[in-house]
Amino acid sequence: MPLRLVAIGDSTVEGLEDPGPDGVYIGWADRFAAHLDVMHPGLLYANLAVRGETAHEVRETQLWPALDLAPDFAVVVAGVNDVLRPKLDRDALREADKPASQRANAAGSQRFVRNQRRCI
């Protein structure tokens, strides 16, 4: 059975303003998937990221569809847009992030990678 990788988040994951050699946006998550496919040929990969989404929006709109794909690996980067807003609610940002790893682990993801941005 092929390995499954799902990436969710904002434009950081989507690949906005991250061009490849041919000028087409590719992004780090797509590059990571390409490297993982070399080690695990036949990798199934979905990038569900949407530019501009806050951590709360990522959780509400992307988490369940990602978990429905039963990933072996889930990559989440969210919170960048929250930090860029004039009024940052640090507590809400932390709370929005917590359920993602818990739900992924409960759904059977063998590995879950998450990038927690610290807001000081």
C-alpha positions in Angstrom: 0.0 0.0 0.0 1.5 3.4 -1.0 2.4 5.9 1.7 0.1 8.9 2.0 1.2 12.5 2.7 -1.3 15.3 3.3 -0.2 19.0 3.7 -2.6 21.6 5.1 -2.1 25.2 6.1 -1.8 28.7 4.5 0.2 30.1 1.6 3.4 28.9 3.3 2.3 25.3 2.5 0.5 26.2 -0.8 3.7 27.4 -2.3 2.8 31.0 -3.1 5.8 33.1 -4.1 8.0 30.0 -4.1 8.9 29.3 -7.8 10.6 26.3 -9.1 13.3 26.3 -11.8 10.7 26.8 -14.5 9.1 29.7 -12.7 6.0 27.8 -11.7 5.2 28.0 -8.0 6.0 24.7 -6.3 6.5 25.3 -2.6 8.4 23.5 0.1 5.6 20.9 0.8 5.6 19.9 -2.8 9.4 19.6 -2.8 9.2 17.5 0.4 6.7 15.2 -1.3 9.0 14.8 -4.3 11.9 13.8 -2.0 9.7 11.5 0.0 8.5 9.9 -3.3 12.1 9.0 -4.1 12.3 7.1 -0.8 8.8 5.7 -1.0 7.9 5.3 -4.7 4.2 5.6 -5.4 3.6 8.2 -2.7 0.1 9.6 -2.7 0.2 13.3 -2.0 -2.4 16.0 -1.5 -1.8 19.6 -0.7 -5.0 21.2 0.7 -3.5 24.5 1.8 -5.3 27.7 1.0 -3.5 31.1 1.0 -4.7 33.6 3.6 -6.3 31.2 6.0 -5.9 31.7 9.7 -5.1 28.8 12.0 -8.8 28.6 13.0 -9.8 28.5 9.3 -7.3 25.8 8.5 -8.6 23.7 11.4 -12.3 24.2 10.3 -11.9 23.8 6.5 -8.9 21.6 5.9 -8.3 19.2 8.9 -11.3 16.9 8.4 -10.8 16.6 4.6 -7.1 15.8 5.3 -8.0 13.2 7.9 -10.5 11.6 5.5 -7.5 10.8 3.3 -6.0 8.7 6.1 -2.5 10.1 5.8 0.6 8.3 7.2 2.2 11.7 7.3 0.4 15.0 7.9 2.2 18.3 7.6 0.6 21.4 9.1 1.8 25.0 9.0 -0.8 27.5 10.3 -0.7 30.7 12.2 1.4 32.9 9.9 -1.7 35.0 8.9 -2.8 35.2 12.5 0.6 36.7 13.5 0.4 39.2 10.7 -2.9 40.7 11.8 -3.0 43.9 13.8 -4.7 42.3 16.8 -3.2 38.9 17.6 -5.1 36.7 20.0 -2.3 34.5 21.2 -4.6 32.3 23.3 -7.0 31.7 20.4 -4.0 30.9 18.2 -2.7 28.3 20.6 -6.2 26.8 21.0 -6.7 26.6 17.3 -3.5 24.6 16.9 -4.0 22.0 19.7 -6.8 19.8 18.1 -4.9 19.2 14.9 -2.3 16.8 16.3 -4.7 15.2 18.6 -7.2 14.5 15.8 -4.5 13.2 13.5 -3.1 10.9 16.0 -6.6 9.6 17.0 -7.4 9.1 13.3 -4.4 6.7 13.0 -1.7 8.9 11.3 1.5 7.2 12.1 3.4 10.4 12.0 2.3 14.0 12.4 4.6 16.9 11.8 3.6 20.4 12.9 5.3 23.7 12.9 4.3 25.7 16.1 5.0 29.4 15.7 5.8 31.0 19.1 4.2 34.3 19.6 6.0 36.3 22.2 
